[in-house]
Amino acid sequence: CVLNHITKASMNSASMAFIGLDTHKENTEVGYSTDSRDQPITHFGRIKTTKQGIKKLARQLIAVSHHLPMYAVIVARLTP
């Protein structure tokens, strides 16, 4: 599971979550942080850049987020 580093305890005191997605053709690097200033940004893995990979990530995030508002930032590079 990509989200092994996200625990329910790390989201208990947060009021929102920020998800960073660095997309590439085959894989996407995923990072996470809460609005707590004392929480570091956590790199927790790589997913496949497919519809199924993104759906699985979304389900996993919802399961551990306690229904916090989530904001995603997507970085995509255009390659010739």
VOPAGU-2260 file (C-alpha; in pm, 1 decimal, decimal comma):
REM VOPAGU-2260
SITE   aa  ch    i         X         Y         Z
SITE  CYS   A    0       0,0       0,0       0,0
SITE  VAL   A    1     138,9     337,9     -99,9
SITE  LEU   A    2      -8,5     508,0     204,6
SITE  ASN   A    3     173,8     314,2     476,6
SITE  HIS   A    4     322,3     639,9     607,4
SITE  ILE   A    5     -12,8     811,8     656,0
SITE  THR   A    6    -165,1     718,0     986,1
SITE  LYS   A    7    -497,1     821,4    1129,2
SITE  ALA   A    8    -309,2     978,8    1420,4
SITE  SER   A    9    -123,4    1215,0    1185,9
SITE  MET   A   10    -454,4    1347,1    1052,3
SITE  ASN   A   11    -645,0    1369,7    1383,8
SITE  SER   A   12    -540,6    1727,5    1463,7
SITE  ALA   A   13    -546,4    1855,1    1105,9
SITE  SER   A   14    -826,0    2050,5     942,6
SITE  MET   A   15    -717,6    1988,5     581,7
SITE  ALA   A   16    -475,2    1774,3     383,9
SITE  PHE   A   17    -252,7    1867,6      90,4
SITE  ILE   A   18    -161,1    1606,1    -169,6
SITE  GLY   A   19     119,9    1663,3    -418,6
SITE  LEU   A   20     129,8    1465,4    -742,5
SITE  ASP   A   21     435,0    1483,1    -969,8
SITE  THR   A   22     305,8    1314,8   -1282,2
SITE  HIS   A   23     509,7    1137,8   -1546,4
SITE  LYS   A   24     403,5     920,3   -1836,9
SITE  GLU   A   25     415,6     589,1   -1650,5
SITE  ASN   A   26     438,2     678,7   -1279,8
SITE  THR   A   27     331,3     952,2   -1041,7
SITE  GLU   A   28     523,7    1047,0    -727,9
SITE  VAL   A   29     292,5    1121,0    -435,5
SITE  GLY   A   30     353,5    1345,8    -134,8
SITE  TYR   A   31     132,4    1448,9     154,6
SITE  SER   A   32     110,2    1709,1     429,9
SITE  THR   A   33    -149,2    1853,7     665,7
SITE  ASP   A   34    -208,1    2214,0     759,0
SITE  SER   A   35     -13,0    2161,4    1081,7
SITE  ARG   A   36     306,0    2361,6    1054,3
SITE  ASP   A   37     493,1    2105,2    1261,6
SITE  GLN   A   38     411,3    1820,0    1022,2
SITE  PRO   A   39     674,0    1764,7     750,8
SITE  ILE   A   40     590,5    1689,7     390,3
SITE  THR   A   41     600,6    1313,4     351,7
SITE  HIS   A   42     699,2    1136,1      32,6
SITE  PHE   A   43     522,6     806,5      46,7
SITE  GLY   A   44     567,8     647,6    -284,9
SITE  ARG   A   45     493,4     607,0    -647,1
SITE  ILE   A   46     174,6     499,7    -818,7
SITE  LYS   A   47     106,0     405,4   -1177,7
SITE  THR   A   48     -24,7     691,2   -1389,4
SITE  THR   A   49    -343,7     513,8   -1486,4
SITE  LYS   A   50    -708,4     569,2   -1409,6
SITE  GLN   A   51    -698,0     264,9   -1180,0
SITE  GLY   A   52    -387,5     392,9    -997,8
SITE  ILE   A   53    -543,5     733,7    -930,6
SITE  LYS   A   54    -874,5     578,5    -819,0
SITE  LYS   A   55    -692,8     346,5    -577,5
SITE  LEU   A   56    -496,2     639,7    -434,3
SITE  ALA   A   57    -817,7     841,0    -388,9
SITE  ARG   A   58    -987,5     552,5    -206,0
SITE  GLN   A   59    -686,7     510,7      23,5
SITE  LEU   A   60    -670,7     884,0      99,0
SITE  ILE   A   61   -1041,4     898,6     181,5
SITE  ALA   A   62   -1005,7     598,0     413,4
SITE  VAL   A   63    -740,9     767,0     631,2
SITE  SER   A   64    -841,3    1131,6     600,0
SITE  HIS   A   65   -1138,6    1138,8     838,5
SITE  HIS   A   66   -1315,7    1321,3     554,1
SITE  LEU   A   67   -1087,6    1623,9     577,8
SITE  PRO   A   68   -1096,2    1863,8     285,9
SITE  MET   A   69    -814,3    1760,2      51,3
SITE  TYR   A   70    -634,5    1984,5    -191,9
SITE  ALA   A   71    -424,3    1838,5    -471,0
SITE  VAL   A   72    -139,8    2003,3    -656,6
SITE  ILE   A   73     -46,2    1834,6    -982,0
SITE  VAL   A   74     284,4    1896,7   -1156,9
SITE  ALA   A   75     291,6    1776,8   -1516,7
SITE  ARG   A   76     570,4    1824,8   -1765,7
SITE  LEU   A   77     514,1    1839,7   -2136,8
SITE  THR   A   78     767,3    1636,0   -2325,0
SITE  PRO   A   79     815,8    1654,2   -2699,8
